[in-house]
Amino acid sequence: MYHIWFERQLPSQYSSLLNGVAVAVGPASATPSDPLSALPGSHAIIASARIRYNGEVMDRAPTLRVISRTGIGVDNISIPEATARGIAICNAPDAPSLSTAEHTITLILSTVKHLRQCEASLRRGGQVDYFTQYQGVDLQGLCLGIIGLGRIGRRVAKFALALDMKVIGFDPYLPPEQITALGVELAPTLEAALSQADVISLHLPLMPDTKHLINAERLACMKPGAYLVNAARGGLVDEAALLHALDSGHLNGAGLDVFEKEPPSPDHPLLNRDNVIATPHIAGATLASKDRLWRAAIAQALQVLNGERPPHLVNPEVWPD
């Protein structure tokens, strides 16, 4: 019988997916002083994003064969250290794509419609001439710049085009003809996309070469009065530089589902601004999305344990040809 360690408690409705070939261990069986105390002897991990899975953690379970993510990002897993130990890494890229794309559009709408400002003003009370003072704009005719046209970015482009936005995109890893086939105008460089768009939306993984991709210099490239939306990874944005761009009035607002440190401190300066819409990294956590994530992560872990190659193997070099 295989042992599968769950970073989050396995919801009871998914216990049947273990098919009588594995048992679940995890938070409920951990000691208060060591959340990983039940990890030794495990053959698989169903990983969330709260723990950093490095070689030290992996070595606590010499029997470990697979780490399967309930999500897309694998930036909290040391792929080289896992590969060196012959541990397969899987993710679930399809499961949260729709919900994350929908949430991105929600952030775009909330930001350009200035909903946070309006709500704050209404809660403060007093006599306000909202008709005169309201500065919200229509999406129709605005230019959306999508940085990263993977599964989520492509869905966001489709939704934005349906809202009559002009969409430009930058993705150096995607052939230009695939970008234009989406109905998206190709931006030759990141800076070109930043300088043309009224709204920039980020859809990139966090890697060493994308950390703080949106820094002070790149924010300065954005159109005055533009908006920044990030439902990907907080580390893509230099938060101090973003705060300065908002303080200076260079940017009109931001919509953020992710922060560099999560959860952010309640006194984080980006949380206490009327021109920032912030949500707690829940873009991919709708009920339907979570169901897809659990099922995909568990199914792939079981496939590896059964000697079957999973469909979303991040480090294929561990798999024999």
Backbone bond lengths (Angstrom), bond angles and torsions (degrees), N, CA, C in turn:
res aa  C-N    CA-C-N  psi(-1)  N-CA   C-N-CA  omega(-1)  CA-C   N-CA-C  phi
1 M - - - 1.467 - - 1.538 109.15 -
2 Y 1.332 116.62 123.81 1.456 120.93 179.04 1.532 110.15 -74.71
3 H 1.329 115.10 152.23 1.459 121.79 173.64 1.525 107.89 -111.24
4 I 1.339 116.15 125.11 1.467 121.74 177.44 1.512 108.33 -114.05
5 W 1.339 115.35 121.58 1.467 121.01 -179.21 1.525 108.96 -92.61
6 F 1.320 115.63 127.95 1.454 122.37 -177.90 1.525 109.61 -107.38
7 E 1.330 115.86 124.72 1.463 120.15 177.44 1.520 110.46 -64.43
8 R 1.318 116.64 -42.81 1.462 122.39 172.82 1.523 108.11 -103.09
9 Q 1.317 115.99 152.71 1.458 119.68 178.66 1.531 109.85 -59.84
10 L 1.324 117.30 130.97 1.454 121.62 179.78 1.521 109.87 -69.86
11 P 1.344 118.61 119.97 1.467 119.66 175.50 1.525 110.75 -59.93
12 S 1.313 116.40 141.91 1.464 121.24 -172.22 1.520 113.09 -58.86
13 Q 1.331 117.48 -30.15 1.473 119.44 -176.04 1.524 112.86 -69.18
14 Y 1.356 117.22 -10.77 1.461 119.45 -179.61 1.531 113.35 -105.62
15 S 1.326 116.16 1.90 1.470 119.02 -179.51 1.517 111.71 -60.53
16 S 1.325 116.43 -33.72 1.463 119.90 -177.55 1.524 112.17 -66.85
17 L 1.348 117.51 -18.17 1.457 120.29 -179.53 1.528 112.26 -69.85
18 L 1.325 116.40 -16.28 1.456 119.50 179.68 1.527 111.61 -75.36
19 N 1.321 116.22 -9.43 1.470 122.57 167.06 1.530 114.63 57.60
20 G 1.323 116.44 23.81 1.455 118.30 178.44 1.509 114.25 71.81
21 V 1.345 117.51 5.89 1.471 120.25 -179.53 1.525 111.43 -106.83
22 A 1.332 117.07 -5.89 1.456 120.65 -178.04 1.522 109.85 -147.40
23 V 1.300 115.60 155.20 1.456 121.31 174.44 1.517 108.08 -119.93
24 A 1.320 115.47 148.93 1.454 121.67 -177.93 1.522 110.39 -93.77
25 V 1.334 116.04 132.86 1.458 122.11 171.06 1.513 106.98 -128.89
26 G 1.326 116.18 159.24 1.454 117.22 -179.59 1.496 113.60 165.94
27 P 1.338 117.03 -141.01 1.466 121.18 -169.94 1.523 114.16 -54.86
28 A 1.327 117.54 -38.92 1.458 119.44 -176.02 1.520 112.45 -66.22
29 S 1.334 117.31 -25.06 1.465 120.66 -178.19 1.525 112.50 -101.76
30 A 1.327 117.86 7.30 1.466 121.47 -179.69 1.520 110.73 -83.07
31 T 1.318 115.96 155.65 1.450 119.89 173.98 1.521 109.06 -83.52
32 P 1.334 117.82 151.89 1.477 119.82 -177.20 1.525 113.45 -57.00
33 S 1.332 117.50 -32.95 1.458 120.29 -176.13 1.518 113.82 -86.50
34 D 1.336 116.98 -12.52 1.463 120.53 -176.08 1.519 110.21 -143.87
35 P 1.331 117.64 98.35 1.468 119.78 -178.77 1.518 113.82 -64.70
36 L 1.345 117.17 -15.47 1.464 121.03 -179.63 1.524 112.39 -100.18
37 S 1.323 117.38 11.99 1.464 119.92 -172.85 1.523 113.03 -63.41
38 A 1.344 117.77 -25.12 1.465 120.53 -179.97 1.523 112.74 -90.78
39 L 1.343 116.87 1.08 1.457 120.13 -176.36 1.538 114.40 -70.05
40 P 1.333 120.47 -40.43 1.471 119.75 -179.15 1.532 111.96 -54.68
41 G 1.327 114.49 137.52 1.454 120.60 -178.33 1.515 113.99 90.24
42 S 1.345 117.11 -4.52 1.462 120.19 -178.75 1.524 110.65 -80.50
43 H 1.323 115.38 147.76 1.462 121.82 178.84 1.527 112.12 -102.30
44 A 1.330 115.97 -17.57 1.469 120.84 -178.15 1.518 109.05 -149.34
45 I 1.330 114.88 153.04 1.461 122.34 174.28 1.519 108.10 -123.49
46 I 1.327 116.14 131.61 1.458 121.27 167.98 1.518 105.42 -99.81
47 A 1.320 116.02 105.80 1.462 122.06 -166.97 1.516 112.32 -101.90
48 S 1.306 115.07 137.89 1.453 122.34 168.81 1.528 107.15 -94.22
49 A 1.321 117.70 -150.73 1.470 120.42 -177.22 1.513 112.37 -116.61
50 R 1.339 117.83 11.18 1.459 119.84 -172.57 1.520 113.82 -91.59
51 I 1.327 117.28 -17.55 1.463 122.05 -177.01 1.519 109.03 -113.88
52 R 1.317 115.62 141.85 1.461 121.26 174.67 1.528 108.09 -89.16
53 Y 1.334 115.61 113.24 1.463 120.67 -177.77 1.526 109.34 -93.07
54 N 1.333 114.91 94.64 1.459 120.86 178.17 1.525 109.19 -109.83
55 G 1.310 115.69 -175.25 1.456 119.82 -177.45 1.513 113.21 -60.29
56 E 1.331 116.44 -35.20 1.461 119.82 179.80 1.521 111.51 -62.43
57 V 1.334 116.06 -42.63 1.463 119.88 177.89 1.529 110.02 -67.40
58 M 1.321 116.81 -44.53 1.464 120.49 -179.18 1.529 111.80 -60.26
59 D 1.316 116.53 -36.71 1.461 119.99 -177.11 1.523 112.79 -71.72
60 R 1.306 117.19 -12.49 1.460 119.15 175.34 1.532 111.31 -73.22
61 A 1.327 116.03 -13.63 1.465 120.74 177.68 1.524 108.37 -131.23
62 P 1.337 117.90 81.74 1.477 120.34 -178.91 1.526 113.56 -59.49
63 T 1.320 117.25 -18.23 1.473 121.84 179.48 1.522 112.18 -84.60
64 L 1.323 117.54 -2.39 1.464 121.70 -172.70 1.525 111.84 -65.05
65 R 1.336 115.33 131.37 1.463 120.54 -179.92 1.522 113.61 -119.12
66 V 1.332 117.46 -21.13 1.471 118.70 -175.54 1.523 109.81 -154.27
67 I 1.335 115.62 140.97 1.463 123.39 168.35 1.522 106.46 -118.12
68 S 1.313 116.41 118.70 1.466 121.80 -175.66 1.522 109.13 -116.33
69 R 1.336 116.52 120.81 1.463 122.69 -175.28 1.514 112.35 -86.88
70 T 1.339 115.02 136.42 1.462 120.26 169.61 1.533 107.83 -86.32
71 G 1.315 116.09 63.47 1.451 120.95 -177.80 1.513 110.86 167.67
72 I 1.328 114.93 -176.09 1.464 121.01 -178.97 1.520 111.17 -89.75
73 G 1.322 116.55 -50.64 1.451 121.02 -172.15 1.521 113.27 -67.17
74 V 1.314 115.28 139.62 1.460 121.02 176.32 1.535 110.12 -123.92
75 D 1.338 116.61 23.01 1.458 120.02 -178.34 1.517 112.88 -69.93
76 N 1.339 118.54 -12.95 1.461 120.87 176.10 1.525 112.24 -93.39
77 I 1.335 117.27 7.47 1.458 122.49 178.86 1.522 108.64 -119.26
78 S 1.323 116.67 130.53 1.460 120.07 176.22 1.523 108.45 -79.67
79 I 1.321 116.02 98.55 1.461 120.33 -178.07 1.525 111.49 -62.25
80 P 1.349 119.82 -44.80 1.466 118.85 179.43 1.530 113.00 -59.89
81 E 1.344 116.55 -40.76 1.459 119.18 -179.36 1.526 111.23 -69.38
82 A 1.321 116.72 -35.72 1.463 119.34 176.19 1.518 110.84 -67.24
83 T 1.317 116.34 -43.76 1.466 120.93 -179.10 1.528 110.79 -62.42
84 A 1.317 116.37 -41.10 1.461 120.09 179.50 1.526 111.77 -61.63
85 R 1.319 116.60 -25.02 1.461 121.74 -179.74 1.525 112.53 -98.71
86 G 1.339 116.41 3.56 1.454 120.45 179.45 1.514 113.89 72.45
87 I 1.328 116.51 23.68 1.467 121.41 -178.66 1.522 109.43 -94.06
88 A 1.307 116.76 124.39 1.462 121.61 178.50 1.528 109.79 -75.79
89 I 1.332 115.96 139.58 1.458 122.05 176.04 1.528 107.97 -115.82
90 C 1.324 115.57 127.42 1.472 120.96 178.98 1.526 109.00 -123.05
91 N 1.309 115.51 152.54 1.457 119.98 170.36 1.520 109.51 -133.29
92 A 1.332 115.47 179.05 1.470 120.51 -176.75 1.522 109.00 -126.79
93 P 1.333 117.38 73.20 1.466 120.32 -170.79 1.521 114.49 -68.43
94 D 1.326 118.04 -26.81 1.462 119.24 -176.84 1.530 112.46 -81.31
95 A 1.330 116.82 -30.47 1.462 120.49 -169.26 1.528 114.55 -58.99
96 P 1.350 119.89 -47.62 1.465 118.89 -176.35 1.522 114.81 -96.27
97 S 1.317 118.33 6.63 1.473 119.99 -171.17 1.527 112.19 -63.18
98 L 1.320 117.03 -48.02 1.462 120.01 -177.69 1.517 111.28 -62.84
99 S 1.339 117.00 -48.89 1.462 119.65 -176.49 1.524 111.18 -65.53
100 T 1.335 117.52 -36.53 1.467 119.97 178.98 1.523 110.92 -68.32
101 A 1.328 116.70 -39.06 1.463 119.84 177.57 1.526 110.89 -65.15
102 E 1.327 117.03 -41.95 1.467 120.12 177.96 1.528 110.74 -62.91
103 H 1.336 115.68 -41.39 1.467 119.36 -179.87 1.521 110.54 -65.45
104 T 1.321 116.56 -36.41 1.462 120.05 177.10 1.519 111.00 -59.74
105 I 1.325 116.01 -45.54 1.466 119.43 177.71 1.526 110.61 -63.05
106 T 1.334 116.64 -37.39 1.462 120.63 176.47 1.526 110.80 -60.32
107 L 1.334 116.73 -44.51 1.465 120.43 178.59 1.525 111.22 -64.52
108 I 1.332 116.50 -40.21 1.467 119.70 179.07 1.529 110.09 -61.69
109 L 1.332 115.84 -49.43 1.463 119.75 -179.41 1.528 111.10 -61.98
110 S 1.335 116.73 -45.86 1.462 120.43 -177.88 1.519 111.11 -62.27
111 T 1.325 115.75 -34.86 1.461 120.14 -176.29 1.519 111.59 -75.63
112 V 1.334 117.06 -50.62 1.465 118.50 -176.29 1.527 111.90 -73.32
113 K 1.335 117.07 -21.50 1.471 120.53 175.45 1.528 112.22 -86.46
114 H 1.344 116.92 -1.78 1.463 122.60 176.34 1.532 111.79 57.97
115 L 1.323 116.86 40.84 1.457 119.92 -175.44 1.524 112.59 -65.66
116 R 1.339 116.69 -37.04 1.461 118.45 179.77 1.536 110.66 -62.78
117 Q 1.337 116.38 -44.36 1.461 119.36 179.32 1.520 111.09 -61.18
118 C 1.337 115.31 -44.02 1.470 119.57 -177.57 1.524 111.07 -65.04
119 E 1.319 116.73 -43.63 1.461 120.00 -179.80 1.530 110.69 -63.95
120 A 1.335 116.04 -44.85 1.465 119.60 -179.80 1.523 111.34 -61.02
121 S 1.321 116.73 -42.10 1.456 120.82 179.52 1.523 110.95 -64.54
122 L 1.323 115.79 -41.83 1.461 120.20 -179.75 1.516 110.99 -64.27
123 R 1.324 116.72 -40.34 1.461 120.55 179.69 1.531 111.58 -68.64
124 R 1.329 116.41 -32.28 1.466 118.57 178.42 1.517 111.44 -69.50
125 G 1.324 116.72 -27.38 1.455 120.69 179.45 1.516 112.34 80.06
126 G 1.315 115.69 -172.70 1.460 119.94 -179.07 1.516 111.43 96.90
127 Q 1.287 115.69 167.90 1.447 122.65 -178.41 1.522 109.50 -86.06
128 V 1.330 116.94 114.12 1.459 121.78 -178.39 1.532 108.40 -130.97
129 D 1.324 115.92 134.84 1.462 120.64 175.61 1.531 107.54 -86.99
130 Y 1.353 116.85 83.06 1.460 120.99 -175.03 1.525 112.33 -63.79
131 F 1.317 117.32 -35.36 1.465 119.89 -179.14 1.527 110.61 -58.54
132 T 1.311 116.22 -41.69 1.462 120.61 -178.92 1.524 111.75 -77.43
133 Q 1.323 116.76 -40.59 1.460 120.27 -171.15 1.524 114.16 -85.22
134 Y 1.322 117.47 -22.80 1.470 119.75 -175.63 1.528 110.78 -63.70
135 Q 1.348 116.03 131.59 1.465 121.84 -175.25 1.536 112.44 -117.86
136 G 1.318 118.16 17.58 1.462 120.70 178.91 1.521 111.84 -63.84
137 V 1.330 115.86 152.68 1.462 120.95 -177.54 1.524 109.97 -125.70
138 D 1.334 115.40 162.93 1.460 122.05 175.41 1.523 109.91 -84.81
139 L 1.332 115.69 147.99 1.456 119.52 175.45 1.523 111.84 -74.42
140 Q 1.311 117.02 -30.72 1.462 120.45 -178.73 1.525 110.35 -55.55
141 G 1.319 114.99 122.52 1.453 120.27 178.21 1.513 114.71 91.20
142 L 1.336 117.62 -14.62 1.459 119.00 176.33 1.521 109.59 -72.97
143 C 1.318 115.62 155.22 1.462 121.58 178.57 1.519 109.63 -101.09
144 L 1.322 116.30 121.37 1.455 122.64 176.49 1.523 108.64 -100.68
145 G 1.315 116.63 124.98 1.459 121.44 175.11 1.515 109.76 -102.46
146 I 1.322 116.68 117.02 1.460 121.73 -179.39 1.520 108.69 -102.70
147 I 1.316 115.42 121.17 1.468 121.16 180.00 1.527 107.05 -103.29
148 G 1.322 115.91 103.46 1.455 121.92 -175.39 1.519 110.37 102.83
149 L 1.329 116.76 110.23 1.466 120.96 -175.46 1.524 110.74 -116.23
150 G 1.329 114.36 53.70 1.455 120.49 171.52 1.521 109.81 -82.06
151 R 1.335 116.07 -153.56 1.461 120.37 -177.02 1.523 112.22 -56.22
152 I 1.329 116.64 -46.90 1.463 120.07 -176.30 1.522 110.68 -74.24
153 G 1.321 117.09 -46.36 1.460 120.20 -179.55 1.508 112.69 -57.89
154 R 1.343 116.68 -37.93 1.474 119.74 179.33 1.519 110.84 -66.99
155 R 1.340 116.85 -38.48 1.471 119.33 177.82 1.525 110.97 -66.28
156 V 1.329 116.27 -41.10 1.465 119.61 178.18 1.526 109.97 -61.41
157 A 1.323 117.18 -40.79 1.465 120.63 178.16 1.524 110.81 -60.18
158 K 1.325 116.49 -43.67 1.472 120.86 -179.86 1.524 110.61 -61.31
159 F 1.337 116.60 -45.91 1.464 120.38 179.80 1.526 110.81 -63.98
160 A 1.330 116.82 -43.24 1.463 120.66 -177.55 1.526 111.58 -65.13
161 L 1.331 116.57 -39.76 1.458 119.80 177.75 1.525 110.62 -63.49
162 A 1.332 116.75 -36.04 1.465 120.49 177.77 1.520 111.82 -66.65
163 L 1.338 116.46 -22.95 1.461 121.66 177.45 1.534 111.66 -91.85
164 D 1.339 115.81 11.58 1.469 122.09 177.64 1.525 113.14 66.28
165 M 1.316 116.20 29.34 1.456 119.13 171.42 1.524 109.04 -86.39
166 K 1.302 116.20 153.61 1.454 121.31 166.76 1.525 106.64 -84.26
167 V 1.321 117.66 134.21 1.455 120.21 -176.35 1.531 109.41 -121.91
168 I 1.324 115.42 126.63 1.459 121.20 171.37 1.524 107.48 -117.00
169 G 1.315 117.15 153.09 1.448 119.60 -176.31 1.511 112.61 -140.84
170 F 1.333 114.44 149.68 1.457 120.66 174.30 1.514 108.66 -131.91
171 D 1.321 115.38 123.50 1.465 121.63 176.15 1.516 107.45 -155.61
172 P 1.331 117.69 102.24 1.466 120.00 -174.61 1.521 113.64 -68.60
173 Y 1.336 117.08 -11.38 1.469 120.11 -177.77 1.527 112.43 -97.98
174 L 1.316 116.58 -2.85 1.456 120.41 -178.07 1.520 109.20 -108.52
175 P 1.339 118.53 131.46 1.466 119.90 178.01 1.526 111.00 -57.07
176 P 1.334 118.08 138.73 1.467 121.46 -177.50 1.519 113.45 -53.25
177 E 1.343 117.06 -37.31 1.467 118.83 -177.82 1.529 111.59 -66.34
178 Q 1.323 117.94 -28.85 1.461 120.48 177.23 1.523 111.08 -70.98
179 I 1.326 116.49 -33.72 1.462 120.31 177.79 1.519 110.32 -68.51
180 T 1.313 116.71 -48.18 1.465 119.81 -178.53 1.524 111.68 -67.71
181 A 1.340 117.21 -28.10 1.468 120.31 177.82 1.525 111.77 -65.43
182 L 1.315 116.29 -21.11 1.464 120.81 178.08 1.523 112.04 -79.14
183 G 1.329 117.53 -5.72 1.455 120.98 -172.58 1.512 111.73 84.05
184 V 1.344 116.18 15.83 1.454 123.11 -177.19 1.522 109.35 -104.82
185 E 1.318 116.10 135.26 1.462 120.76 176.98 1.524 109.51 -77.22
186 L 1.305 117.11 131.68 1.462 121.85 -178.07 1.518 110.79 -76.83
187 A 1.334 116.40 125.60 1.459 121.32 171.34 1.521 107.89 -92.50
188 P 1.313 119.48 126.53 1.469 120.86 -174.88 1.523 113.72 -67.83
189 T 1.332 116.47 -27.20 1.460 120.90 -179.59 1.526 108.91 -141.13
190 L 1.327 114.81 163.16 1.467 119.56 175.15 1.519 110.13 -60.62
191 E 1.320 116.17 -43.62 1.464 119.65 -178.14 1.530 111.75 -63.13
192 A 1.330 116.86 -34.09 1.464 119.74 177.89 1.520 110.85 -65.31
193 A 1.330 116.44 -41.22 1.463 120.09 177.97 1.523 110.53 -64.58
194 L 1.320 116.52 -44.02 1.462 120.60 -178.61 1.523 111.38 -62.20
195 S 1.315 117.04 -38.08 1.462 120.65 -174.39 1.525 112.93 -77.41
196 Q 1.334 117.71 -20.26 1.463 120.87 -176.17 1.522 113.87 -97.21
197 A 1.333 117.58 -25.78 1.461 120.73 -167.90 1.528 112.67 -86.22
198 D 1.335 114.34 144.52 1.461 120.57 171.24 1.529 110.54 -82.09
199 V 1.328 115.53 -29.08 1.462 121.94 177.20 1.522 107.43 -133.41
200 I 1.322 117.26 132.35 1.461 122.65 174.49 1.523 108.26 -110.12
201 S 1.333 116.02 130.48 1.464 121.37 177.90 1.526 109.20 -123.23
202 L 1.336 116.48 128.32 1.459 122.23 -174.49 1.528 111.06 -97.95
203 H 1.333 115.58 132.38 1.472 120.97 179.64 1.523 109.24 -143.19
204 L 1.334 114.50 64.37 1.460 122.00 -175.44 1.521 110.06 -127.02
205 P 1.332 117.42 153.01 1.464 119.35 169.93 1.522 109.63 -75.62
206 L 1.332 115.72 157.43 1.458 119.97 175.12 1.513 108.97 -91.03
207 M 1.320 115.64 116.97 1.459 123.31 178.58 1.528 107.15 -136.74
208 P 1.328 118.08 170.36 1.467 118.35 179.50 1.524 113.87 -53.56
209 D 1.346 117.44 -37.16 1.460 118.59 -177.20 1.529 113.85 -86.70
210 T 1.347 117.88 -1.98 1.466 119.55 174.39 1.523 112.41 -111.40
211 K 1.322 117.77 -5.10 1.470 119.80 178.16 1.530 108.99 -62.53
212 H 1.336 115.04 128.98 1.475 122.19 -177.95 1.528 111.14 54.31
213 L 1.332 115.07 35.76 1.467 119.08 174.82 1.521 110.09 -56.14
214 I 1.319 115.17 -39.61 1.464 120.12 177.11 1.523 107.25 -95.18
215 N 1.333 114.06 93.11 1.459 121.77 -177.65 1.532 109.08 -111.75
216 A 1.320 116.15 -170.72 1.469 119.82 -177.16 1.524 111.53 -59.21
217 E 1.316 116.60 -42.03 1.470 120.14 -178.80 1.525 110.88 -64.29
218 R 1.331 116.52 -43.13 1.471 119.52 -178.36 1.526 110.96 -72.69
219 L 1.314 117.79 -36.15 1.465 119.97 176.18 1.523 110.48 -62.88
220 A 1.313 116.67 -35.41 1.468 120.44 178.21 1.518 111.25 -66.54
221 C 1.350 116.88 -23.72 1.472 120.50 177.84 1.525 111.96 -73.85
222 M 1.322 117.34 -20.85 1.461 120.16 -176.38 1.528 110.89 -70.35
223 K 1.316 114.97 153.39 1.461 120.51 179.43 1.525 110.38 -61.18
224 P 1.311 118.09 139.09 1.467 119.01 172.69 1.527 110.23 -57.11
225 G 1.320 115.99 132.63 1.458 120.61 -179.78 1.518 114.56 85.60
226 A 1.332 117.75 5.55 1.466 121.01 -178.99 1.528 110.58 -78.08
227 Y 1.339 114.60 174.82 1.464 122.44 -178.98 1.532 109.18 -125.57
228 L 1.340 115.67 146.31 1.461 121.64 177.23 1.516 109.18 -117.23
229 V 1.349 116.39 131.80 1.463 121.98 178.37 1.526 108.05 -124.72
230 N 1.330 115.80 133.17 1.460 120.54 -179.87 1.528 110.09 -136.75
231 A 1.328 115.89 109.50 1.468 122.04 174.12 1.524 109.30 -120.24
232 A 1.332 116.55 27.57 1.469 121.36 -177.47 1.522 110.30 -106.59
233 R 1.324 117.30 -86.22 1.457 123.14 178.37 1.528 108.98 -139.87
234 G 1.330 115.82 136.75 1.454 120.32 -176.55 1.507 113.40 -61.87
235 G 1.333 117.07 -33.50 1.452 121.09 -177.50 1.510 114.91 -66.77
236 L 1.327 117.97 -9.05 1.463 120.50 176.82 1.524 111.82 -68.71
237 V 1.323 116.41 -21.66 1.466 121.38 -172.53 1.518 110.24 -117.48
238 D 1.316 116.15 132.57 1.463 122.56 170.56 1.531 106.32 -76.24
239 E 1.330 116.47 104.30 1.462 120.28 -172.07 1.521 112.60 -66.18
240 A 1.322 117.73 -34.26 1.467 119.80 177.27 1.526 110.79 -64.98
241 A 1.331 116.22 -39.13 1.466 120.21 178.60 1.526 110.53 -68.49
242 L 1.336 116.75 -38.37 1.467 120.05 177.61 1.523 110.08 -63.92
243 L 1.322 116.50 -43.00 1.457 120.08 178.88 1.529 110.86 -59.40
244 H 1.319 116.66 -42.14 1.467 120.26 178.54 1.526 111.05 -64.48
245 A 1.336 116.94 -41.01 1.471 120.32 -179.91 1.524 111.16 -63.82
246 L 1.321 116.99 -33.46 1.466 121.01 177.07 1.525 110.64 -75.71
247 D 1.336 116.26 -43.11 1.467 120.08 179.99 1.525 111.56 -61.27
248 S 1.321 115.71 -38.46 1.462 120.01 -177.03 1.523 112.46 -76.51
249 G 1.337 116.80 -13.06 1.455 120.59 -176.85 1.511 113.57 85.44
250 H 1.343 117.22 2.19 1.465 119.19 178.91 1.523 110.74 -64.03
251 L 1.336 116.98 -40.82 1.463 121.12 173.40 1.517 109.32 -104.24
252 N 1.329 114.97 146.02 1.453 120.35 -179.15 1.518 112.40 -84.29
253 G 1.336 117.32 -25.47 1.453 119.16 -178.64 1.510 111.18 177.05
254 A 1.329 114.44 175.80 1.459 120.71 179.72 1.518 109.69 -147.24
255 G 1.335 115.04 150.09 1.452 122.26 173.91 1.521 107.96 -122.64
256 L 1.329 117.61 118.12 1.458 121.60 -171.29 1.529 111.29 -127.54
257 D 1.317 115.94 124.17 1.465 120.30 171.34 1.518 111.00 -102.54
258 V 1.320 117.03 -8.31 1.466 121.75 -174.61 1.525 110.02 -135.97
259 F 1.333 114.13 151.41 1.457 121.36 178.37 1.523 108.40 -135.07
260 E 1.330 115.15 160.43 1.462 119.14 -177.94 1.525 110.84 -63.45
261 K 1.326 117.32 -41.46 1.457 122.12 174.28 1.519 107.99 -114.54
262 E 1.329 115.45 123.46 1.462 118.77 -176.98 1.519 111.23 -121.99
263 P 1.339 117.10 136.94 1.471 124.26 -5.76 1.530 110.61 -72.49
264 P 1.323 116.74 151.07 1.468 118.59 177.12 1.524 109.94 -68.78
265 S 1.302 116.03 155.19 1.458 120.82 176.59 1.531 109.76 -62.85
266 P 1.330 117.65 143.49 1.477 119.37 178.60 1.518 113.86 -56.72
267 D 1.340 116.55 -24.84 1.466 118.64 178.93 1.528 112.42 -96.11
268 H 1.323 117.31 14.51 1.470 120.76 176.94 1.530 108.28 -56.06
269 P 1.320 118.53 129.43 1.470 120.18 -174.26 1.517 114.58 -61.85
270 L 1.332 118.12 -25.07 1.461 118.84 178.73 1.533 112.19 -76.16
271 L 1.323 116.90 -16.40 1.461 119.86 179.30 1.513 112.66 -83.04
272 N 1.297 116.88 -16.62 1.461 120.61 -172.09 1.518 112.41 -111.76
273 R 1.326 114.94 39.59 1.454 121.16 179.69 1.525 108.58 -125.56
274 D 1.315 116.12 139.57 1.456 119.94 178.05 1.522 112.77 -71.54
275 N 1.340 117.94 -18.37 1.463 119.06 -178.42 1.527 112.59 -101.26
276 V 1.331 116.98 19.51 1.462 121.59 173.73 1.526 109.44 -125.95
277 I 1.325 115.43 120.27 1.463 121.75 171.07 1.519 106.97 -91.85
278 A 1.333 117.62 123.73 1.459 120.85 -177.26 1.532 110.41 -127.18
279 T 1.321 115.56 136.60 1.460 121.67 174.88 1.532 108.45 -130.34
280 P 1.342 118.40 155.85 1.470 121.54 -169.35 1.521 115.22 -89.65
281 H 1.329 117.53 59.52 1.469 123.03 177.23 1.529 110.90 53.98
282 I 1.323 115.01 53.18 1.469 119.89 -178.31 1.533 112.30 -118.40
283 A 1.337 117.00 10.96 1.463 119.45 -176.64 1.526 112.11 -56.73
284 G 1.325 117.07 -40.02 1.458 120.62 -177.33 1.504 113.57 -99.93
285 A 1.326 118.04 21.20 1.464 120.67 -171.80 1.522 113.75 -116.94
286 T 1.323 117.62 30.22 1.458 118.57 173.08 1.525 109.36 -67.60
287 L 1.318 116.82 166.58 1.463 120.51 -179.04 1.526 111.24 -59.01
288 A 1.321 116.39 -44.65 1.465 119.57 -179.23 1.522 111.16 -67.52
289 S 1.327 116.11 -39.37 1.460 119.70 -179.82 1.521 111.30 -65.34
290 K 1.334 117.06 -44.29 1.470 119.87 179.63 1.522 111.41 -62.23
291 D 1.314 116.40 -36.32 1.465 119.01 176.81 1.530 110.58 -62.63
292 R 1.334 116.26 -44.47 1.471 119.56 178.68 1.533 111.09 -64.58
293 L 1.334 116.55 -38.47 1.460 120.41 -178.31 1.524 111.92 -65.16
294 W 1.328 116.35 -48.11 1.465 119.21 179.62 1.526 110.48 -59.49
295 R 1.312 115.79 -47.48 1.462 119.42 -175.80 1.531 111.42 -64.71
296 A 1.316 116.93 -42.09 1.469 119.96 -178.89 1.522 111.20 -67.27
297 A 1.337 117.21 -43.51 1.464 120.45 -177.84 1.526 111.07 -65.02
298 I 1.313 116.95 -44.59 1.467 120.53 -179.12 1.522 110.62 -67.65
299 A 1.327 116.62 -43.98 1.463 120.07 -178.64 1.520 111.40 -59.28
300 Q 1.347 117.34 -42.12 1.460 119.77 -177.99 1.529 111.85 -71.66
301 A 1.325 117.29 -35.43 1.465 119.46 175.94 1.524 110.37 -61.51
302 L 1.312 115.96 -43.79 1.464 119.95 179.51 1.521 111.38 -66.65
303 Q 1.332 116.58 -36.14 1.467 119.16 177.71 1.524 110.74 -61.02
304 V 1.329 117.01 -45.26 1.462 119.94 179.38 1.522 110.43 -62.34
305 L 1.322 116.94 -44.60 1.465 120.39 -178.99 1.526 111.32 -64.04
306 N 1.327 116.31 -28.06 1.469 121.00 178.94 1.526 112.54 -89.28
307 G 1.339 117.09 4.48 1.453 120.44 178.58 1.506 114.78 81.53
308 E 1.341 117.25 16.01 1.459 121.94 179.30 1.531 109.48 -103.21
309 R 1.312 116.35 137.30 1.467 120.05 178.60 1.530 109.24 -70.82
310 P 1.347 117.69 126.07 1.468 120.01 -179.72 1.524 110.70 -77.22
311 P 1.322 117.87 156.80 1.470 119.81 -176.43 1.521 114.45 -70.24
312 H 1.341 117.89 -24.59 1.462 119.74 -176.08 1.530 109.09 -123.47
313 L 1.325 114.46 68.27 1.456 122.28 179.71 1.528 108.77 -89.21
314 V 1.309 116.45 116.83 1.461 121.56 -174.60 1.527 111.91 -76.27
315 N 1.326 117.14 -35.34 1.472 121.71 -179.83 1.514 110.16 -117.88
316 P 1.325 117.28 77.75 1.469 121.34 -174.67 1.516 113.83 -61.79
317 E 1.333 117.72 -17.41 1.453 119.60 -178.60 1.535 112.64 -65.86
318 V 1.339 117.68 -15.78 1.475 118.34 177.94 1.521 111.69 -81.86
319 W 1.336 116.05 -10.35 1.470 119.25 -174.54 1.525 109.96 -95.35
320 P 1.313 118.07 127.37 1.470 119.73 178.94 1.509 110.65 -66.11
321 D 1.331 116.20 142.58 1.475 121.00 178.90 1.522 110.51 -70.36
